[in-house]
Amino acid sequence: MKVLSFIPVILSFIILAAHFSRAGHSILALLSLILPFLLFIKKSWVARLIQIALIIGAAEWVRVIFEYVEIRKYYGADWTRLAIILSSVAVFTLLSALIFQNKSMKRIYKLSK
């Protein structure tokens, strides 16, 4: 059951890796694929690092929304669907960081004080 809790985190990183790969940022794509493997290390710094990376990933999606919407507007193309989809991805990525706030994850990663 605990393994299922990691699915949103892993999926968020895979989607970020695809985004970075498409944009030609190979190092960021590779980093996005490597970070989930840190989940095997049951330390508090790992949970915080993953959370920070997911928050930065969500911020990247927000940046991309503004960039792509401006491009679509410039060409006179519809941008609403693009904004909705990328906003959903940004929210999903941000919410993935909250997984470490539940009781079992706090216990596993020793986040309780």
C-alpha positions in Angstrom: 0.0 0.0 0.0 2.8 2.4 0.8 4.3 1.8 -2.6 1.2 3.2 -4.2 1.8 6.5 -2.3 4.9 7.0 -4.4 3.1 6.8 -7.8 2.2 10.5 -8.0 5.7 11.5 -7.1 7.3 9.2 -9.7 4.8 10.2 -12.3 5.5 13.9 -11.7 9.2 13.3 -12.2 8.6 11.3 -15.4 6.5 14.0 -16.8 9.1 16.6 -15.9 11.8 14.5 -17.5 9.8 14.3 -20.7 9.3 18.1 -20.6 13.0 18.8 -20.1 14.0 16.2 -22.7 11.7 17.9 -25.3 13.1 21.3 -24.4 16.7 19.9 -25.0 17.7 20.0 -21.3 19.2 16.6 -21.0 20.9 17.1 -17.7 17.6 18.2 -16.1 15.8 15.3 -17.7 18.3 12.9 -16.3 18.1 14.5 -12.9 14.3 14.2 -13.0 14.6 10.5 -13.7 17.3 9.9 -11.0 15.6 11.8 -8.1 12.8 9.2 -7.5 15.5 6.6 -6.8 16.4 8.6 -3.7 13.1 7.5 -2.2 14.8 4.2 -1.2 16.8 6.2 1.3 14.6 6.6 4.4 16.1 9.9 5.7 14.3 13.1 6.4 16.6 15.1 4.0 15.5 12.9 1.1 11.8 13.7 1.7 12.6 17.4 1.9 14.7 17.3 -1.2 12.0 15.5 -3.2 9.4 18.0 -1.9 11.6 21.0 -2.9 12.2 19.4 -6.3 8.5 18.9 -6.9 7.7 22.5 -5.9 10.4 23.8 -8.3 8.9 21.4 -10.9 5.5 23.0 -10.3 7.0 26.4 -10.7 8.5 25.3 -14.0 5.1 24.3 -15.2 3.7 27.7 -14.3 6.5 29.4 -16.2 5.9 27.2 -19.2 2.2 28.1 -19.1 2.9 31.8 -19.5 5.5 31.2 -22.2 3.4 28.8 -24.3 0.2 30.9 -23.9 2.1 34.0 -25.2 3.3 32.0 -28.2 -0.2 30.8 -28.9 -1.6 34.3 -28.6 1.1 35.6 -30.9 0.0 33.2 -33.6 -3.7 33.8 -32.9 -4.2 30.2 -31.9 -6.5 29.0 -29.1 -4.6 28.8 -25.8 -7.4 27.8 -23.3 -7.0 24.1 -23.6 -3.2 24.4 -23.3 -3.5 26.5 -20.1 -6.0 24.1 -18.6 -3.9 21.0 -19.2 -0.6 22.6 -18.1 -2.3 24.1 -15.0 -3.6 20.6 -14.1 -0.1 19.2 -14.5 1.3 22.0 -12.3 -1.3 21.3 -9.6 -0.7 17.6 -9.8 3.1 18.1 -9.4 2.6 20.5 -6.5 0.1 18.1 -4.7 2.6 15.2 -5.2 4.9 17.0 -2.7 2.2 16.7 0.0 2.5 12.9 0.1 5.2 13.3 2.7 2.8 15.1 5.0 0.7 12.0 5.8 1.4 10.0 9.0 2.9 6.9 7.5 5.4 8.9 5.3 6.3 11.1 8.3 7.1 7.9 10.2 9.0 6.2 7.4 11.2 9.3 6.7 11.4 10.3 10.3 9.8 13.7 9.7 7.9 13.9 13.1 9.5 15.9 15.8 
